Every structure is written in structure tokens, then in C-alpha cells.
Amino acid sequence: MNGSPQGTKSSTKRRVRPWHVCVWLVALVLFYFLFICSRIIDAGSRQQLQPADAIVVFGAAEYSGHPSPVYRARLDHAFDLYEKGLSPLIITTGGAAEDPSFSEGGVGRDYLMHRGVPESSLIAETLGSDTAKSAQRVGVILRTNHLHTCLVVSDAYHVFRIRKMLQHEGVDVLVAPRPDSRIHPFWQRMRVVFREAASYLLWQVGLHG
């Protein structure tokens, strides 16, 4: 006989090569990334207009005490939800940028007061330097006031990440993206979605790092 049965079996086994593992890992990461992108798009298409303990408006740029057009549109949407009776309280978020005299949260609160919302129905979160820190501080505000649910107002492709961050803080979250915040054309929309997906994944890595 030429050779042993054991030798024949070992010669027919397929070896797992390192590059095979790398290919599978890359494919899994890509699949998960695209899955997150689909969730971002889905969340941005929803208007979950149900009563909540608070409406939370995430800040955007302000200019010398005046909200930018994007921020004003978010605040106007929150005002409409407040007028519909969906919540008795609005929380505005965002710290100061280059001008320490103003914070996004403070500017948002003042804008809504000028629109007729009573000061007693407004809370400004003014120290959050980014979305994650604002979400943490909103969680503290809600827990301190024994509140459990919120209706989040931001741009369409931002609300998925905000919802996940607030859920991490133990908050039940509904989303109400500002109208007309879905982006056209397609390639610009996907660029924003990819950026949001990357930011969300980096936040997840930070949680488990």
C-alpha cells in the first residue's frame, strides 16, 4: 500500500487561511454597517406623534443669540408639537461654541419663549458639547424630574443615533424629525447616512472599549 489512511485524510482537509477569516470579518462589518444605514433611513421617515413627558430639541448652530435656519426649523417643529398638546415641557440642548456668551440650548429656550411658550414649560441644557454629551445630560434632567418618555426633534438622519443614546440612558424615546430635513439628491443623502452610521458605531465602540 502507498501511504496510510491517516495521511490521505489529512491531505484532503481544507486549511482555514488567515485571509479567509479577514474576508469574512470585513463582510460581516460591512453587512452590519449597511444594516445600521437602513435603520437610520427608517427612523428618519417616521413621525411618532404620541404624548410624551417632554419634547427634546437637539441643538444646531446659533449666530450671536439667534438660531440658524436649521435650528429654527427644529424649534418651530417642537413648538407645533407643544401646541398640539403632545407634551407640557420642551427641553432644548447644546452648549456654547465659539461665542461663550450664548449656548444653543439657551438660544433655543429664548426663541421658544418669544414664540409664547411659558418659561415654566422650558428647560435648557447648556453644557453638552456634542450629541452624546447632550443625550447624557438630558437623561439626567429627565431622571431628576421623574420623567420617563420623550419626543425627540432633530433632523431626519440624526434621530436614530439620538434615540439609541437616550435609550442607553434609560429613556423611552419617540422620534419626530423636523419636516423637510430629508436630503436630496441621493448621493448627498447617503453621505449623511454613512456619516451618521460611522458616528453611531464609534459611539458603540466607546461604550464597550
VENSUL-V639896 format. One record per residue. N is the residue number from 1. RES is the residue in one small letter. PHI is phi in whole degrees, 0 to 359 (999 if undefined). D_CENTER is the distance of its C-alpha to the mean C-alpha in whole Angstrom. Layout:
# VENSUL-V639896
{{N & RES & PHI & D_CENTER} {N & RES & PHI & D_CENTER}}
This chain:
# VENSUL-V639896
{{1 & m & 999 & 69} {2 & n & 261 & 67} {3 & g & 84 & 64} {4 & s & 254 & 62} {5 & p & 302 & 60} {6 & q & 296 & 58} {7 & g & 295 & 58} {8 & t & 295 & 57} {9 & k & 296 & 54} {10 & s & 295 & 52} {11 & s & 287 & 53} {12 & t & 265 & 51} {13 & k & 291 & 48} {14 & r & 271 & 45} {15 & r & 277 & 43} {16 & v & 277 & 40} {17 & r & 267 & 39} {18 & p & 303 & 36} {19 & w & 290 & 35} {20 & h & 298 & 35} {21 & v & 299 & 32} {22 & c & 299 & 30} {23 & v & 299 & 30} {24 & w & 295 & 29} {25 & l & 296 & 26} {26 & v & 298 & 25} {27 & a & 297 & 25} {28 & l & 293 & 23} {29 & v & 296 & 20} {30 & l & 297 & 20} {31 & f & 299 & 20} {32 & y & 294 & 17} {33 & f & 300 & 15} {34 & l & 292 & 17} {35 & f & 297 & 16} {36 & i & 298 & 12} {37 & c & 302 & 12} {38 & s & 295 & 14} {39 & r & 291 & 11} {40 & i & 297 & 9} {41 & i & 296 & 12} {42 & d & 297 & 13} {43 & a & 298 & 10} {44 & g & 290 & 10} {45 & s & 266 & 14} {46 & r & 261 & 14} {47 & q & 229 & 15} {48 & q & 270 & 15} {49 & l & 276 & 18} {50 & q & 233 & 19} {51 & p & 301 & 20} {52 & a & 214 & 18} {53 & d & 291 & 19} {54 & a & 208 & 17} {55 & i & 261 & 15} {56 & v & 246 & 12} {57 & v & 257 & 12} {58 & f & 277 & 9} {59 & g & 289 & 12} {60 & a & 221 & 13} {61 & a & 298 & 17} {62 & e & 230 & 20} {63 & y & 235 & 23} {64 & s & 53 & 26} {65 & g & 91 & 25} {66 & h & 240 & 24} {67 & p & 293 & 20} {68 & s & 296 & 19} {69 & p & 305 & 20} {70 & v & 295 & 16} {71 & y & 295 & 15} {72 & r & 299 & 19} {73 & a & 296 & 17} {74 & r & 296 & 14} {75 & l & 296 & 17} {76 & d & 296 & 19} {77 & h & 295 & 17} {78 & a & 297 & 17} {79 & f & 299 & 20} {80 & d & 298 & 21} {81 & l & 294 & 19} {82 & y & 296 & 21} {83 & e & 296 & 24} {84 & k & 283 & 24} {85 & g & 82 & 24} {86 & l & 284 & 21} {87 & s & 197 & 20} {88 & p & 272 & 23} {89 & l & 221 & 20} {90 & i & 238 & 18} {91 & i & 250 & 16} {92 & t & 256 & 15} {93 & t & 233 & 13} {94 & g & 124 & 14} {95 & g & 273 & 17} {96 & a & 279 & 20} {97 & a & 255 & 20} {98 & e & 286 & 23} {99 & d & 260 & 25} {100 & p & 290 & 25} {101 & s & 287 & 27} {102 & f & 226 & 23} {103 & s & 241 & 20} {104 & e & 299 & 17} {105 & g & 297 & 17} {106 & g & 294 & 21} {107 & v & 296 & 21} {108 & g & 297 & 19} {109 & r & 300 & 21} {110 & d & 296 & 24} {111 & y & 298 & 23} {112 & l & 290 & 22} {113 & m & 298 & 26} {114 & h & 294 & 27} {115 & r & 278 & 26} {116 & g & 114 & 28} {117 & v & 282 & 25} {118 & p & 296 & 27} {119 & e & 301 & 27} {120 & s & 292 & 27} {121 & s & 259 & 24} {122 & l & 232 & 22} {123 & i & 229 & 20} {124 & a & 253 & 19} {125 & e & 266 & 16} {126 & t & 239 & 18} {127 & l & 244 & 18} {128 & g & 293 & 14} {129 & s & 268 & 14} {130 & d & 204 & 11} {131 & t & 299 & 7} {132 & a & 297 & 8} {133 & k & 291 & 12} {134 & s & 296 & 11} {135 & a & 297 & 9} {136 & q & 299 & 12} {137 & r & 290 & 14} {138 & v & 297 & 13} {139 & g & 303 & 14} {140 & v & 296 & 17} {141 & i & 300 & 18} {142 & l & 295 & 17} {143 & r & 295 & 19} {144 & t & 298 & 22} {145 & n & 264 & 22} {146 & h & 58 & 23} {147 & l & 252 & 20} {148 & h & 234 & 18} {149 & t & 234 & 16} {150 & c & 215 & 13} {151 & l & 248 & 12} {152 & v & 270 & 9} {153 & v & 243 & 10} {154 & s & 199 & 8} {155 & d & 280 & 9} {156 & a & 304 & 9} {157 & y & 268 & 8} {158 & h & 259 & 5} {159 & v & 289 & 4} {160 & f & 299 & 5} {161 & r & 295 & 2} {162 & i & 299 & 2} {163 & r & 302 & 5} {164 & k & 297 & 7} {165 & m & 293 & 7} {166 & l & 289 & 8} {167 & q & 298 & 10} {168 & h & 298 & 12} {169 & e & 275 & 13} {170 & g & 87 & 15} {171 & v & 260 & 13} {172 & d & 277 & 14} {173 & v & 239 & 11} {174 & l & 248 & 12} {175 & v & 239 & 10} {176 & a & 217 & 12} {177 & p & 301 & 11} {178 & r & 297 & 13} {179 & p & 300 & 16} {180 & d & 64 & 18} {181 & s & 258 & 14} {182 & r & 283 & 15} {183 & i & 262 & 16} {184 & h & 229 & 20} {185 & p & 280 & 22} {186 & f & 302 & 21} {187 & w & 295 & 21} {188 & q & 290 & 18} {189 & r & 299 & 16} {190 & m & 292 & 16} {191 & r & 297 & 16} {192 & v & 293 & 12} {193 & v & 298 & 11} {194 & f & 298 & 13} {195 & r & 295 & 12} {196 & e & 296 & 8} {197 & a & 297 & 10} {198 & a & 296 & 12} {199 & s & 296 & 9} {200 & y & 296 & 8} {201 & l & 295 & 11} {202 & l & 295 & 13} {203 & w & 297 & 10} {204 & q & 298 & 12} {205 & v & 299 & 15} {206 & g & 297 & 15} {207 & l & 295 & 15} {208 & h & 256 & 18} {209 & g & 277 & 20}}
